[in-house]
Amino acid sequence: MGRVLITARSVAANAEGRATLEAAGHEVVTHVGDGPWPEDEMRKVVAGMDAAIVGLDAVSDAVLSAGAPTLKVVARNGVGYNRVDVVAAARLGVAITLAPGANTVSVCELVFGLMLSLARQIPAQDMEVRKGVWKRALGCELYGKTLGVIGTGNIGREVIRRARAFGMSILAFDVVQHPELTDRPGVVYADRRKVLTEADFVTLHVPVTPDTREMVNAETLATMKPSAIIINTARGELVNEADLHHALTTGQIAGYGADTFSTEPPDVANPLLARPNVIVTPHAGAYTAESVSRCSVMAAEEVVRVLSGRPPRCPAPVPA
């Protein structure tokens, strides 16, 4: 029997994930807060644990070392692992696992919620009506527009499927292309600059790497259409927020919908929050009942596999 630490709030509250662990004979220890735990707190609670299921908590070399020698696996209840030191984990023999596909539909649907909200100015009109103002805002249709999809992994491909149902044309970019997408009319792969330059809407679905960090910046924003709208449900670090604010203020682009910031939660003084052409949600893309259940069970199953001596199904990649 192993001791399994759960710091991910949604997993801690999910009965199915806990049941998976307990049915395998493991003891569940929960330690959740109002947000991701910093390194110092994680170091305290990981000691003596055999496994951990984490959210966006800091899983640094120091945290992994504090869990040694008992810690065997850290399971993320999502697909991002930029706060996990996978190199240190490999050195210490700790498996890092992900839950790919579990939140695909939920994040994809939020993309369209943000896109439609900006295209039709739904939140702004709702607020005006509540104040007694009966004035329409001129919106735009998705039909006939070009959607730029940067990253065609699980979520990006799901977005493409739905966008085609809206009658949108697709310009896609990814370092790994999926030929089956281009078998369908209206889907074309192009270089990243062309996607940003020609798309009416751009949605980001890539991890943070040296190549993608602040890929949306003053230079790339200057190439975009003034009517363009950017949707970011991936990672805040993909965007230079100061450059983005300038572009939104000067009319270089029309709008920004975000589920994530470079610092979370964002400072209330963050100027993006004061922009009427910005709509934000609190990193809630995967936070649906269905997605939480899938992520929780997948993370728990990975823990059970590793603690029973089997390899994980979905390990995080380790840089060469």
MOKA-V177124 format. One line per field, one symbol per residue. burial: b if it has 9 or more other C-alpha atoms within 8 Angstrom, else e. Layout:
burial: ???
//
This chain:
burial: ebbbbbbbbebbebebbbebbbeeebbbeeebeeebbebeebbeebbbbbbbbbbebbbbbbbbbbbbeebbbbbbbbeeeebebbebbbebebbbbbbbebbbbbbbbbbeebbbbbbbbbeebeebbeeeeeeeeeeeebeebbbbbbbbebbbbbbbeebbeebbbbbbbbeeeeeeebeeebbebbeeeebbbbbbbbbbbebbeeebbbbbbbebbeebbeebbbbbbbbbbbbbeebbbebbeeebbbbbbbbbbbeeeeeeeeeebebebbbbeeeebbeeeebbbbbbbbbbbbbbbbbeeeebebbbeeee
//
